[in-house]
Amino acid sequence: MPALLSRLARRDVALALPVVSSFLVTPVMADESCNSESVLWSSDRATIEVGNGSAVVCSLEELATLVPTDLLQILEPGLFFLSSDLYIRDGSTVTIQGPEAGGTVAELRILSSNAPQAAHPFFQITADYGTLIIDSTRISSWDDMTGGPDEIWSNGRSFLSAKSKLDSSDPANPVPRESTMDVYNSDIGYLGYNAAESQGLAWKVNGKTATDVSVFDTVGVYGTIRNNVIHHLYYGSYSYGGQAMEWSNNVFRNNVKYGLDPHDDSDYLVIVDNIAHDNGANGIICSIRCDHLTITGNITYNNDGHGIMLHSKITDSLVADNIVYNNRVAGIALFDADNTVVRNNHIYNNQIGIRLSAGADNNLIENNVIENNAQGYVTYLSKADYVDGDGRPRGNTLTDNLFSGNAENAILLKQGEDHLFSDNIFVDNGPITLRDSHDAVFFNTSLAGDNATVVSESSTSQFERISPFFLQTTGDSVTEFVSAEGQIYDLSRGRDISTFDDSASALAVDPAMVAGYTTVNPRPLFLQSNADAVQAYIRGWKLEGDYAKELWMRAYTAGVEVTVRIGDLLPDTAYQVLDINRGTPISSVSSDSNGEIVFTAPLASRVIEKLRVQPL
């Protein structure tokens, strides 16, 4: 949104990810002090309006001296009671500040009555082309029937909001009328209900239509929300068109739905060092066309949804250094979210560790600890009407992650395409399951524990540099084992003839070849020919006694020589390489301290050459 961002004074963006830690929105400067001419009020309509055509700055204390007590009163020193709507307009500012911020408003209660036939059951404080600053106070709804906060949100409840719009009264010269709501060091509780701009703490740009979202190119809504406890709201915080907003060091807890919910076209947000727990849906969710988000250092737990979710056309964001646990669904979920980095998170005791769905493409997931979830990493096709294309998660990379104790599946790659899994460690997990997925590549993978299993269900995959595992394969699966070093894989059953040349080796396995299952052993056997493709088959591989090895090879052209590097031998021991067909030795060589030898073997054309490596 270049037109909008050009009006924001903020730090530059590096590597397509936001590094915004502070920002400045140039305000409309107030040019008048707070006085009776700049404040309008009506007891009949239960409204207070600050502005009246001029930009002024009013504290809540000043307003209490300018309006009747049936609208705003001081019940006792530090305790204020609002029983009217309060609108901040014309570029004006209202401050609600407690003693630690230089004010006297230790607590503000906003009438939110459940009394039958109440004329004005609840009220709002709304910056509508204005600024609301809240600092070091406590704000909540107040039910006159119970003498406490209004705990019933379903019939409406008081709320705070900031609204921006594009003023097109002169169509030739539309003017942004923007608002800011800053909240610092405060306790905000028991506000909001399920209606537009009324969720509790809400920031919104108005003017979008179903077919035209261009208002977000020129209009934003702003706020810094720092060091607060935000609880028992309908949504802990909600934004719609928020720009360069910051939520940091807050606690979002026990909110009816989401802890924090930046929505449509809220971009360049900083969500850092918050705690979101025991909320009725997701702890933190960013939804619909949000980009360049920084979500770092947060702790999210015990939420009745996902811990952190990026939902629907989210791009170019960073989710890093978060601790995410005990959430009912996924720790971190990407739904139709692209080009995002998920890094250095600790994700545990969720139903799913990390979930990608609905065409979540080209994301990097690295250096995470994903442990003790029911499932570690899951992809699947979601509702096609939400996404462009076929909805299959595609082109994602997982590297340098630790998967541990994920009991049902370490990975469930369902309807996923073109995934790269590189340098990951798997310890004591359920299987890696590939289901209706294609072109998954596993490189330098460590599998440890009693259930090192890969299940391939009508999927295609490729493995290089992997520790031994058990393979179950069904349907039209093809599982390929390759090596740029010419490593040869040994199967416990089936026809395991590898092909190698001067640059690589390969072995393709389908269900018929191994009757549905086999143990896969990547042996320390590396072959390189000086010519065209050569076939190789491990005939015997003893790991006790004389540690003898038997290798069969066949070339299809004349003059082929193969360099053989073979391990799993006794260290510092003299070995003989025997040509079994001819009954003659090819060479004698001593193994090194690692139990490895290297020799060269000539191959006749179209002859199965049989070599045995045995101690002298």
Rosetta blueprint (number, residue, H / E / L):
1 M L
2 P H
3 A H
4 L H
5 L H
6 S L
7 R L
8 L E
9 A E
10 R E
11 R L
12 D L
13 V L
14 A E
15 L L
16 A L
17 L E
18 P L
19 V L
20 V L
21 S L
22 S L
23 F E
24 L E
25 V E
26 T L
27 P L
28 V L
29 M L
30 A L
31 D L
32 E E
33 S E
34 C L
35 N L
36 S L
37 E L
38 S L
39 V E
40 L E
41 W E
42 S E
43 S L
44 D L
45 R L
46 A L
47 T E
48 I E
49 E E
50 V E
51 G L
52 N L
53 G L
54 S L
55 A L
56 V E
57 V E
58 C E
59 S E
60 L H
61 E H
62 E H
63 L H
64 A H
65 T H
66 L H
67 V L
68 P L
69 T L
70 D L
71 L L
72 L E
73 Q E
74 I E
75 L E
76 E E
77 P L
78 G L
79 L E
80 F E
81 F E
82 L E
83 S L
84 S L
85 D E
86 L E
87 Y E
88 I E
89 R L
90 D L
91 G L
92 S E
93 T E
94 V E
95 T E
96 I E
97 Q E
98 G L
99 P H
100 E H
101 A H
102 G L
103 G L
104 T L
105 V L
106 A L
107 E E
108 L E
109 R E
110 I E
111 L E
112 S E
113 S L
114 N L
115 A L
116 P L
117 Q L
118 A L
119 A L
120 H L
121 P L
122 F E
123 F L
124 Q E
125 I E
126 T E
127 A E
128 D E
129 Y L
130 G E
131 T E
132 L E
133 I E
134 I E
135 D E
136 S L
137 T L
138 R E
139 I E
140 S E
141 S E
142 W E
143 D E
144 D L
145 M L
146 T L
147 G L
148 G E
149 P L
150 D L
151 E L
152 I L
153 W L
154 S L
155 N L
156 G L
157 R L
158 S L
159 F E
160 L E
161 S E
162 A E
163 K E
164 S E
165 K E
166 L E
167 D E
168 S L
169 S L
170 D L
171 P L
172 A L
173 N L
174 P L
175 V E
176 P E
177 R E
178 E L
179 S L
180 T E
181 M E
182 D E
183 V E
184 Y E
185 N L
186 S L
187 D E
188 I E
189 G E
190 Y L
191 L L
192 G L
193 Y L
194 N L
195 A L
196 A L
197 E L
198 S L
199 Q L
200 G E
201 L E
202 A E
203 W E
204 K E
205 V E
206 N L
207 G L
208 K L
209 T L
210 A L
211 T L
212 D L
213 V L
214 S H
215 V H
216 F H
217 D H
218 T L
219 V L
220 G L
221 V E
222 Y E
223 G L
224 T E
225 I E
226 R E
227 N L
228 N L
229 V E
230 I E
231 H E
232 H L
233 L L
234 Y L
235 Y E
236 G E
237 S E
238 Y E
239 S E
240 Y E
241 G L
242 G E
243 Q E
244 A L
245 M L
246 E E
247 W E
248 S E
249 N L
250 N L
251 V E
252 F E
253 R E
254 N L
255 N L
256 V L
257 K L
258 Y L
259 G L
260 L E
261 D E
262 P E
263 H E
264 D L
265 D L
266 S L
267 D E
268 Y L
269 L L
270 V E
271 I E
272 V E
273 D L
274 N L
275 I E
276 A E
277 H E
278 D L
279 N L
280 G L
281 A L
282 N L
283 G L
284 I E
285 I E
286 C E
287 S E
288 I L
289 R L
290 C L
291 D E
292 H L
293 L L
294 T E
295 I E
296 T E
297 G L
298 N L
299 I E
300 T E
301 Y E
302 N L
303 N L
304 D L
305 G L
306 H L
307 G L
308 I E
309 M E
310 L E
311 H E
312 S E
313 K E
314 I E
315 T E
316 D L
317 S L
318 L E
319 V E
320 A E
321 D L
322 N L
323 I E
324 V E
325 Y E
326 N L
327 N L
328 R L
329 V L
330 A E
331 G E
332 I E
333 A E
334 L E
335 F E
336 D E
337 A E
338 D E
339 N L
340 T L
341 V E
342 V E
343 R E
344 N L
345 N L
346 H E
347 I E
348 Y E
349 N L
350 N L
351 Q L
352 I E
353 G E
354 I E
355 R E
356 L E
357 S E
358 A L
359 G L
360 A L
361 D E
362 N L
363 N L
364 L E
365 I E
366 E E
367 N L
368 N L
369 V E
370 I E
371 E E
372 N L
373 N L
374 A L
375 Q E
376 G E
377 Y E
378 V E
379 T E
380 Y E
381 L L
382 S L
383 K L
384 A H
385 D H
386 Y H
387 V L
388 D L
389 G L
390 D L
391 G L
392 R L
393 P L
394 R E
395 G L
396 N L
397 T E
398 L E
399 T E
400 D L
401 N L
402 L E
403 F E
404 S E
405 G L
406 N L
407 A L
408 E L
409 N E
410 A E
411 I E
412 L E
413 L E
414 K E
415 Q L
416 G L
417 E E
418 D L
419 H L
420 L E
421 F E
422 S E
423 D L
424 N L
425 I E
426 F E
427 V E
428 D L
429 N L
430 G L
431 P L
432 I E
433 T E
434 L E
435 R E
436 D L
437 S L
438 H E
439 D L
440 A E
441 V E
442 F E
443 F E
444 N E
445 T E
446 S E
447 L E
448 A E
449 G L
450 D L
451 N L
452 A L
453 T E
454 V E
455 V E
456 S E
457 E E
458 S L
459 S L
460 T E
461 S E
462 Q E
463 F E
464 E E
465 R E
466 I E
467 S L
468 P L
469 F E
470 F E
471 L E
472 Q E
473 T E
474 T E
475 G L
476 D L
477 S L
478 V E
479 T E
480 E E
481 F E
482 V E
483 S E
484 A L
485 E L
486 G L
487 Q E
488 I E
489 Y E
490 D E
491 L E
492 S L
493 R L
494 G L
495 R L
496 D L
497 I L
498 S E
499 T E
500 F E
501 D L
502 D L
503 S L
504 A L
505 S E
506 A E
507 L E
508 A E
509 V E
510 D L
511 P H
512 A H
513 M H
514 V H
515 A L
516 G L
517 Y E
518 T E
519 T E
520 V E
521 N E
522 P E
523 R E
524 P E
525 L E
526 F E
527 L E
528 Q E
529 S E
530 N L
531 A L
532 D L
533 A L
534 V E
535 Q E
536 A E
537 Y E
538 I E
539 R E
540 G E
541 W E
542 K L
543 L L
544 E L
545 G L
546 D L
547 Y L
548 A L
549 K E
550 E E
551 L E
552 W E
553 M E
554 R E
555 A E
556 Y L
557 T L
558 A L
559 G L
560 V E
561 E E
562 V E
563 T E
564 V E
565 R E
566 I E
567 G L
568 D L
569 L L
570 L L
571 P L
572 D L
573 T L
574 A E
575 Y E
576 Q E
577 V E
578 L E
579 D E
580 I L
581 N L
582 R L
583 G L
584 T E
585 P E
586 I E
587 S E
588 S E
589 V E
590 S E
591 S L
592 D L
593 S L
594 N L
595 G L
596 E L
597 I E
598 V E
599 F E
600 T E
601 A E
602 P E
603 L E
604 A L
605 S E
606 R L
607 V L
608 I E
609 E E
610 K E
611 L E
612 R E
613 V E
614 Q E
615 P E
616 L L
